[in-house]
Amino acid sequence: DIYCGICHGEKGDGQGYLYAKPDAKYPSAPKNFLLDEMVTAGEGRYYFAVMYGKNVMGGYADKLSYEERWQVIHYIRSLQEKEKK
């Protein structure tokens, strides 16, 4: 929720307040982690994006430790599990 939720939303649906609020200035839609393509994506796809960034999202290699990166990935997976049951 600290780094990801502001863009990707608390549910991981890509509707964070920096993008979804009426006067938001975010240049493109953040990835919706609840899409089937993201549910079936491998952990490497997530890890690479967290480390190096993707599209307009910057990397978090200097902000998150190795352990924290994996905690983020596990958290995303828990959001997917909750949504998809």
SEVO-989623 format. One line per field, with one value per residue: z, y, x of N, C-alpha, C in turn; residue in one letter; residue number from 1. Coordinates in pm, whole numbers. Layout:
% SEVO-989623
n_w Z	...
n_v Y	...
n_u X	...
ca_w Z	...
ca_v Y	...
ca_u X	...
c_w Z	...
c_v Y	...
c_u X	...
residuo A	...
num NUM	...
END
This chain:
% SEVO-989623
n_w 0	52	-149	-387	-389	-430	-701	-822	-678	-382	-398	-599	-852	-1040	-998	-839	-633	-750	-1016	-1065	-952	-1015	-1093	-1151	-1267	-1371	-1627	-1764	-1751	-1461	-1420	-1395	-1158	-1127	-1360	-1580	-1726	-1559	-1330	-1414	-1478	-1432	-1134	-1193	-1378	-1221	-1032	-1191	-1279	-1034	-957	-1178	-1297	-1517	-1818	-1750	-1481	-1232	-1115	-811	-684	-525	-312	-192	-9	-86	44	96	-165	-245	-58	-150	-394	-297	-159	-369	-494	-291	-301	-553	-511	-324	-474	-694	-573
n_v -120	119	189	86	96	360	403	153	85	-7	-255	-366	-327	-139	112	328	625	823	788	738	940	1233	1467	1365	1329	1128	970	728	430	237	-100	-351	-581	-784	-890	-1171	-1227	-1128	-1275	-1527	-1474	-1520	-1513	-1392	-1191	-1000	-950	-841	-604	-472	-437	-297	-132	-47	57	366	345	372	199	8	-83	49	120	-89	-378	-702	-899	-747	-699	-951	-980	-791	-910	-1145	-1025	-910	-1146	-1244	-1058	-1117	-1380	-1338	-1189	-1360	-1591
n_u 82	207	401	290	6	-85	-87	-159	-380	-567	-680	-538	-627	-558	-661	-566	-539	-377	-419	-694	-856	-1060	-905	-657	-320	-168	12	-54	-256	-213	-97	-341	-355	-532	-619	-650	-415	-219	-253	-175	85	436	644	884	827	700	903	1110	984	949	1215	1340	1154	878	748	606	650	888	1186	1228	1452	1635	1483	1350	1432	1578	1421	1188	1099	1011	810	629	553	433	224	77	-2	-168	-375	-476	-562	-761	-945	-1001	-1072
ca_w 0	61	-280	-501	-381	-479	-845	-857	-598	-263	-439	-707	-974	-1127	-974	-729	-634	-841	-1151	-1078	-905	-1130	-1138	-1154	-1378	-1405	-1773	-1822	-1653	-1397	-1447	-1311	-1119	-1117	-1493	-1593	-1772	-1446	-1237	-1466	-1499	-1339	-1036	-1256	-1439	-1112	-972	-1285	-1275	-906	-959	-1284	-1346	-1639	-1881	-1676	-1341	-1203	-1038	-665	-634	-421	-206	-129	5	-151	115	75	-303	-245	20	-242	-487	-221	-130	-494	-510	-194	-355	-664	-452	-260	-580	-781	-483
ca_v 0	237	224	37	128	494	391	27	72	-92	-389	-411	-321	-30	231	406	763	907	768	730	1055	1318	1561	1294	1365	1013	965	607	343	137	-238	-414	-710	-882	-946	-1310	-1230	-1101	-1387	-1638	-1431	-1574	-1421	-1318	-1070	-904	-915	-752	-474	-407	-400	-206	-50	-92	170	491	316	360	83	21	-156	128	150	-213	-483	-828	-958	-664	-720	-1075	-954	-721	-1010	-1229	-944	-905	-1279	-1256	-978	-1195	-1494	-1284	-1148	-1472	-1699
ca_u 0	292	458	212	-136	-121	-112	-226	-502	-562	-721	-452	-707	-512	-742	-512	-585	-300	-469	-839	-932	-1096	-801	-529	-233	-85	9	-112	-321	-128	-136	-442	-300	-639	-645	-604	-276	-131	-268	-97	224	534	700	993	771	680	1031	1178	917	980	1356	1384	1045	810	680	632	682	1030	1229	1232	1569	1701	1387	1305	1533	1546	1308	1070	1052	934	689	538	501	340	106	0	-63	-278	-486	-532	-632	-884	-1038	-1037	-1117
c_w 0	-77	-395	-504	-437	-629	-878	-778	-483	-296	-545	-843	-1069	-1106	-850	-741	-721	-986	-1161	-1031	-1022	-1180	-1143	-1279	-1421	-1555	-1836	-1711	-1593	-1427	-1345	-1281	-1115	-1253	-1501	-1636	-1659	-1340	-1283	-1492	-1393	-1244	-1094	-1321	-1334	-1055	-1061	-1279	-1145	-907	-1054	-1335	-1475	-1692	-1801	-1528	-1326	-1121	-889	-604	-520	-303	-128	-122	-72	-88	92	-66	-310	-162	-66	-338	-417	-187	-254	-515	-412	-240	-469	-610	-392	-365	-660	-704	-528
c_v 127	280	194	89	264	494	268	3	-25	-236	-448	-404	-207	101	307	553	856	894	788	853	1153	1412	1497	1328	1248	987	839	520	245	-3	-285	-555	-821	-941	-1086	-1317	-1205	-1211	-1503	-1602	-1491	-1468	-1339	-1188	-961	-856	-817	-612	-400	-357	-283	-110	-106	25	298	469	301	235	113	-53	-82	160	27	-313	-607	-892	-879	-680	-845	-1060	-883	-821	-1101	-1153	-932	-1038	-1297	-1174	-1053	-1312	-1449	-1251	-1267	-1592	-1834
c_u 86	341	362	69	-174	-148	-197	-353	-487	-600	-630	-519	-668	-585	-696	-549	-501	-346	-620	-916	-955	-986	-662	-450	-142	-97	-50	-169	-220	-181	-239	-393	-405	-678	-587	-458	-177	-139	-180	49	315	588	814	946	752	813	1107	1117	947	1124	1386	1277	987	729	709	663	833	1060	1236	1351	1637	1608	1343	1419	1488	1422	1180	1013	966	807	584	473	401	212	17	-72	-180	-399	-555	-615	-765	-988	-1090	-1092	-1062
residuo D	I	Y	C	G	I	C	H	G	E	K	G	D	G	Q	G	Y	L	Y	A	K	P	D	A	K	Y	P	S	A	P	K	N	F	L	L	D	E	M	V	T	A	G	E	G	R	Y	Y	F	A	V	M	Y	G	K	N	V	M	G	G	Y	A	D	K	L	S	Y	E	E	R	W	Q	V	I	H	Y	I	R	S	L	Q	E	K	E	K	K
num 1	2	3	4	5	6	7	8	9	10	11	12	13	14	15	16	17	18	19	20	21	22	23	24	25	26	27	28	29	30	31	32	33	34	35	36	37	38	39	40	41	42	43	44	45	46	47	48	49	50	51	52	53	54	55	56	57	58	59	60	61	62	63	64	65	66	67	68	69	70	71	72	73	74	75	76	77	78	79	80	81	82	83	84	85
END
